[in-house]
Amino acid sequence: MATNRQPVDKPTAKAAGVTDSKQDIKPEPSDEDSRGSHAQINGEAAVSNNGKSCNDKTPPEEEDDSTSSDVLSVVDDDSEILGCGEVLEPSWFSFQVNVDIRALALLALSLVIFLWRLRVPHHVVFDEVHIARFVNFYLGRLFFLDTEPPLGKLVLAAVAGFTGYDGQHQMADIGQDYTGSGFPYVGLRMVTALCGSLLPLCVYLICQELGLYPSVSLLAGLFILLDTSWLTQSRYFMLDSMMMLSTLLAVFAALRTCRIQRVFTASWFLSVTATGLCAGLAISIKHTAVLSVALVAAITLHDLWRKLPNKSQSMRSLAVQLALRLQAVTTIPLAVFFCVYYVHFAVVSRSGPHDALLTDDLKQTLAGSKMPVDQTLYRDYFEIAYGSQIMLEQSPESVQGLISQHRQSQHKKAPVNDDMFKCWLHSHTDLYPMTYVIGYRSV
């Protein structure tokens, strides 16, 4: 029995709701495309490359084969992709700014608290008497000796010079009134107060680098802000606030170096160099800041110790990092320290109040020194050890000169004997020559 098999019509594309033309395939955006695009336009009509709007739809029968074919275009990561496939060229001046509201609020509050009424008290407080004297020495270019490095005093002296102060007013005693003296104590206090106002912000940033929560970091900054000891210390022109600011900046730069994943890049080298510079500034202000160099070195060694199990970095890379970072925290601080002293000796080039403590060779290099440069009296001098026994003896030539001088002073011919030329050696140059009551003369 023959059966009539009717052919079953296959579902056409139109029956399935799909046109015969090839569909436009939109690939999923990759990470590079999403990261490279900086702008997204939504809800607006974008203009395509041929001048038609995205909302203008061309009927399928009017489209040619070139527009209906699948075309995949490659776009750079830094290009901007609009809704119709338009590609914009990358901007040369594009940058991103992140604003930390907590940090700005902490800084603003610090400035208000630390700079409030710096004129009070208008009297010399504690070590301000010493710093004021050093400022006068620098402005007068007088050579002096001090136990601390000169950077902090140089900065204060430069600020005083910019205000028009001539260094002629002496602040001799603690409690002396600044009013009417012309000494710029408010300007000098503002320098140290500004340094102190940055300490809470530095503590906040250090806590952020340590990975603490923003609220915890803010609390740590507030602890420093409300510490009355730091507030009092920073409101007078002393060296401690400047030293602490340099120390905290060195610690912050060292911690930032530890968090940089890609080593030997520009940002990595900049962070390492900033660590050494800040440590050098700290030890150039006070000698106690040498502990900051030890702290930065400890942070560096701890970071490299944690990286040892990391197989992505070779031992050679770790060795190079160790050499560069340790050299940065030793060589750069020493270079800064010596450069500061070079500037110090270039400024204090005149004879000052501490000449009695200087060697003869150093005295000759100072302008206005009482010791002549061309010395015939001291051409055969030499150094002697402490505790040596020295015997002074007159030469025959000096004895004959004394005899002639004595005869001329007496205006008569007198017999010469040894008792007439016994003399006392005196150390004060203003008393030469003089005759004592017992008849002896100084020479």
ABEGO torsion letter per residue (X at the ends): XBBBBBBBBBBBAAAAGBBABBBBBBBBBBAAAAAABABBBBGBBBBBAAGBBAABBBBAAABBAAAABBBBBBBBAABBBBAAGBBBBBBAABBBBBBBAAAAAAAAAAAAAAABGAAOBABBBEAAAAAAAAAAAAAAGBBBBBABBAAAAAAAAAAAAAAGBAGABBBABBGBBABGAGBBAAAAAAAAAAAAAAAAAAAAAAAAAAGBBAAAAAAAAAAAAABAAAAAAAABBBAAAAAAAAAAAAAAAAAAAAABABBGBAAAAAAAAAAAAAAAAAAAABAAAAAAAAAAAAAAAAAAAAAAABAABBAAAAAAAAAAAAAAAAAAAAAAAAAAAAAAAAABABBBAAAAABBAAAAAABBGBABBABBAAAAABBBBBBGBBBBBBBBAAAAAAAAAAAAAAAGBBBBBBAAAABBBBBABAAAOBBBBAAGBBBX
